[in-house]
Amino acid sequence: MGLLIVVLASIFVGAVAQRIAGLGFALLISPFLVIILGAHEGVLMVNVCGLVSSLLIMFRVWKDVDWSMYRWLAIPAVAGSIPASIAAVFLPAAPMAVIVGAVVLVALGASLVLARNSVVVKGNTAKAVAGFASGVTNAVAGVGGPAVSAYAVMARWPQRPFAATLQPFFVTIAAVTLAVKLTMDPSQMPPFSFLAWALIAAMIVGGIYAGERLQKHLRDDHVRFAVIVIAFLGAATAMVKGIFDLLG
């Protein structure tokens, strides 16, 4: 019960961040769920929750979605998700925990550097590379946002269509990853009861609702800073735990 409460609290906070900033759900909860549930189950749980939260948000921001951008990101992402999902099924838990922590730390560090960078990228190749990288990192670590976020910063993609377009994008890569992983190894699904799943769904809905209310009173940059700080702490903890497990 104690672990479930921590899982529910993490999911609620992640859903709030996802609604306000368009991303942050996986960055926030992935390291913590890996610590609580184990590497494989934790990442799979992130994919499940990410799919549900993005699906719910998607219909609320539909009019702002850039479908041309979505296609350029999603098709390469699917191409990267399938082989990466297969590889992740066979990756031992301890190295996977280290990878999750490392991916989040590197992604956060890169986002801080890029935020101060004046480089501007153009063209469809950059979109495809960002999409492919996002598909791979989502399959292995449950974190698909940093690659496309880095692209958005360097392409000067406005926040509103960026946040909206990411929702169908996240739905797509989460669905592909879950389909591949559960087909190959159904036992990776966390063994929660029906009541626990219902509470998880309620936390996602409640977090989205709270995020919509808070969005009017909070600045995006403040939310992103809070997401980065929490994610850094979680990623470092997950990475340290994985290293200790590797050392036996």
C-alpha positions as CSV (number, residue, x, y, z in Angstrom):
1,M,0.0,0.0,0.0
2,G,2.9,2.4,0.8
3,L,4.5,1.8,-2.6
4,L,1.1,2.3,-4.3
5,I,0.7,5.6,-2.6
6,V,4.1,6.7,-3.9
7,V,3.3,5.5,-7.4
8,L,0.0,7.4,-7.3
9,A,1.6,10.6,-6.1
10,S,4.3,10.4,-8.8
11,I,1.7,9.9,-11.5
12,F,-0.4,12.8,-10.3
13,V,2.5,15.2,-10.3
14,G,3.6,14.0,-13.7
15,A,0.1,14.5,-15.2
16,V,0.1,18.0,-13.8
17,A,3.4,18.8,-15.5
18,Q,2.3,17.1,-18.7
19,R,-0.8,19.3,-19.0
20,I,1.0,22.6,-18.2
21,A,4.2,22.2,-20.2
22,G,3.2,19.5,-22.8
23,L,5.9,17.1,-21.5
24,G,7.6,16.2,-18.3
25,F,5.4,13.2,-17.4
26,A,8.0,10.6,-18.2
27,L,11.0,12.7,-17.1
28,L,9.4,13.0,-13.6
29,I,8.0,9.5,-13.0
30,S,10.3,7.2,-15.0
31,P,13.2,7.2,-12.6
32,F,11.0,6.8,-9.5
33,L,8.9,4.0,-11.0
34,V,12.0,2.2,-12.0
35,I,13.2,2.4,-8.4
36,I,9.8,1.3,-7.0
37,L,8.7,-1.3,-9.5
38,G,11.9,-2.5,-11.1
39,A,13.4,-1.5,-14.4
40,H,11.2,-3.4,-16.9
41,E,7.9,-3.0,-15.0
42,G,8.7,0.7,-14.2
43,V,9.4,1.6,-17.9
44,L,6.3,-0.3,-19.0
45,M,4.2,1.5,-16.4
46,V,5.5,4.9,-17.7
47,N,4.5,3.8,-21.2
48,V,1.0,2.9,-20.0
49,C,0.5,6.1,-18.1
50,G,2.0,8.2,-20.8
51,L,-0.3,6.7,-23.3
52,V,-3.4,7.4,-21.2
53,S,-2.4,11.0,-20.2
54,S,-1.5,12.1,-23.7
55,L,-4.6,10.5,-25.1
56,L,-6.8,12.5,-22.7
57,I,-4.9,15.7,-23.3
58,M,-4.8,15.2,-27.1
59,F,-8.6,15.8,-27.5
60,R,-8.4,19.0,-25.5
61,V,-5.6,20.5,-27.7
62,W,-6.7,19.0,-31.0
63,K,-7.1,22.3,-32.9
64,D,-3.4,23.2,-32.2
65,V,-1.9,20.0,-33.5
66,D,0.5,20.4,-36.4
67,W,-0.2,17.2,-38.3
68,S,2.5,17.7,-40.9
69,M,5.1,17.9,-38.1
70,Y,3.5,14.9,-36.4
71,R,4.0,12.7,-39.4
72,W,7.7,13.7,-39.8
73,L,8.3,12.9,-36.2
74,A,6.1,9.8,-35.7
75,I,7.1,7.7,-38.7
76,P,10.8,7.6,-37.9
77,A,9.9,7.2,-34.2
78,V,7.9,4.0,-34.9
79,A,10.9,2.8,-37.0
80,G,13.1,3.3,-33.9
81,S,10.6,2.0,-31.3
82,I,10.2,-1.5,-32.7
83,P,13.8,-2.8,-32.6
84,A,14.5,-0.8,-29.4
85,S,11.5,-2.4,-27.7
86,I,12.6,-5.8,-28.7
87,A,16.1,-5.1,-27.3
88,A,14.7,-3.7,-24.1
89,V,12.8,-6.9,-23.3
90,F,16.0,-8.9,-23.2
91,L,18.1,-6.2,-21.4
92,P,18.9,-7.2,-17.7
93,A,17.2,-5.1,-15.0
94,A,20.3,-3.5,-13.5
95,P,21.9,-2.2,-16.7
96,M,18.4,-1.0,-17.8
97,A,18.1,1.1,-14.6
98,V,21.5,2.6,-15.2
99,I,20.4,3.4,-18.8
100,V,17.1,5.0,-17.7
101,G,19.0,7.3,-15.2
102,A,21.7,8.1,-17.8
103,V,19.2,8.9,-20.5
104,V,17.3,11.3,-18.3
105,L,20.4,13.0,-17.0
106,V,22.0,13.4,-20.4
107,A,18.7,14.7,-21.8
108,L,18.2,17.2,-19.0
109,G,21.8,18.4,-19.4
110,A,21.4,18.8,-23.1
111,S,18.1,20.7,-22.7
112,L,19.8,23.2,-20.3
113,V,22.6,23.8,-22.8
114,L,20.3,24.1,-25.8
115,A,18.1,26.6,-23.9
116,R,21.1,29.0,-24.1
117,N,22.1,28.1,-27.6
118,S,21.5,30.3,-30.6
119,V,21.7,27.5,-33.2
120,V,18.6,27.2,-35.5
121,V,17.9,24.0,-37.4
122,K,15.6,23.7,-40.4
123,G,14.5,21.0,-42.8
124,N,12.8,17.6,-42.5
125,T,16.0,15.6,-41.8
126,A,16.3,17.2,-38.3
127,K,12.6,16.3,-37.6
128,A,13.2,12.7,-38.6
129,V,16.4,12.3,-36.5
130,A,14.5,13.8,-33.5
131,G,11.6,11.4,-34.0
132,F,13.8,8.3,-34.4
133,A,15.8,9.2,-31.3
134,S,12.6,9.8,-29.3
135,G,11.3,6.4,-30.3
136,V,14.4,4.6,-29.2
137,T,14.7,6.4,-25.8
138,N,11.0,5.9,-25.1
139,A,11.3,2.2,-25.8
140,V,14.4,1.7,-23.6
141,A,13.9,4.3,-20.8
142,G,10.3,5.4,-21.1
143,V,11.5,8.9,-21.9
144,G,10.6,10.1,-25.4
145,G,10.3,13.8,-24.8
146,P,13.9,15.1,-24.6
147,A,14.8,14.4,-28.2
148,V,11.8,16.2,-29.7
149,S,12.1,19.0,-27.0
150,A,15.7,19.6,-28.1
151,Y,14.5,19.8,-31.7
152,A,11.8,22.3,-30.7
153,V,14.3,24.5,-29.0
154,M,16.7,24.6,-32.0
155,A,13.9,24.9,-34.5
156,R,12.2,27.7,-32.5
157,W,8.9,25.8,-32.5
158,P,6.3,27.8,-30.6
159,Q,5.2,26.3,-27.3
160,R,1.5,26.0,-28.0
161,P,1.6,23.8,-31.2
162,F,4.7,22.0,-29.9
163,A,2.8,20.9,-26.7
164,A,-0.3,20.0,-28.7
165,T,1.6,18.0,-31.4
166,L,3.5,16.0,-28.8
167,Q,0.3,14.4,-27.5
168,P,-0.6,12.3,-30.6
169,F,3.1,11.7,-31.0
170,F,3.4,10.3,-27.5
171,V,0.2,8.2,-28.0
172,T,1.7,6.7,-31.1
173,I,5.1,5.7,-29.7
174,A,3.7,4.5,-26.4
175,A,1.2,2.3,-28.2
176,V,3.8,0.8,-30.5
177,T,6.2,0.1,-27.6
178,L,3.5,-1.5,-25.4
179,A,2.3,-3.7,-28.3
180,V,5.8,-5.0,-29.0
181,K,6.9,-5.5,-25.4
182,L,3.6,-7.2,-24.2
183,T,3.6,-9.4,-27.3
184,M,7.1,-10.6,-26.5
185,D,6.7,-10.8,-22.7
186,P,3.3,-10.2,-21.1
187,S,4.8,-10.7,-17.6
188,Q,6.4,-7.3,-17.7
189,M,3.0,-5.7,-17.0
190,P,3.0,-4.6,-13.3
191,P,0.6,-7.0,-11.3
192,F,-1.7,-4.3,-10.0
193,S,-5.3,-5.1,-8.9
194,F,-8.3,-3.6,-10.7
195,L,-8.7,-1.1,-7.9
196,A,-5.1,0.0,-8.2
197,W,-5.4,0.6,-11.9
198,A,-8.6,2.5,-11.3
199,L,-6.8,4.7,-8.8
200,I,-3.9,5.2,-11.3
201,A,-6.4,6.3,-13.9
202,A,-8.1,8.7,-11.4
203,M,-4.7,10.3,-10.6
204,I,-4.0,10.9,-14.3
205,V,-7.4,12.5,-14.8
206,G,-7.0,14.5,-11.6
207,G,-3.5,15.6,-12.5
208,I,-4.7,16.8,-15.9
209,Y,-7.6,18.7,-14.4
210,A,-5.3,20.3,-11.7
211,G,-2.8,21.2,-14.5
212,E,-5.5,23.0,-16.4
213,R,-6.4,25.1,-13.4
214,L,-2.8,25.8,-12.4
215,Q,-1.8,26.7,-16.0
216,K,-3.5,30.0,-15.7
217,H,-1.3,31.0,-12.7
218,L,2.1,29.5,-13.5
219,R,4.7,30.4,-16.1
220,D,5.9,27.6,-18.4
221,D,9.6,28.3,-17.6
222,H,8.9,27.9,-13.8
223,V,7.2,24.6,-14.4
224,R,10.0,23.3,-16.7
225,F,12.6,24.3,-14.0
226,A,10.7,22.4,-11.4
227,V,10.4,19.4,-13.7
228,I,14.2,19.5,-14.4
229,V,15.1,19.6,-10.7
230,I,12.8,16.7,-9.7
231,A,13.8,14.7,-12.7
232,F,17.5,15.2,-11.9
233,L,17.1,13.9,-8.4
234,G,15.1,10.9,-9.6
235,A,17.4,10.0,-12.4
236,A,20.5,10.2,-10.3
237,T,18.9,8.0,-7.7
238,A,17.8,5.4,-10.3
239,M,21.3,5.4,-11.8
240,V,23.0,4.9,-8.4
241,K,20.7,2.1,-7.6
242,G,21.4,0.4,-10.9
243,I,25.1,0.7,-10.4
244,F,24.9,-0.8,-6.9
245,D,22.8,-3.7,-8.3
246,L,25.4,-4.2,-11.0
247,L,28.1,-4.4,-8.4
248,G,26.0,-7.0,-6.6
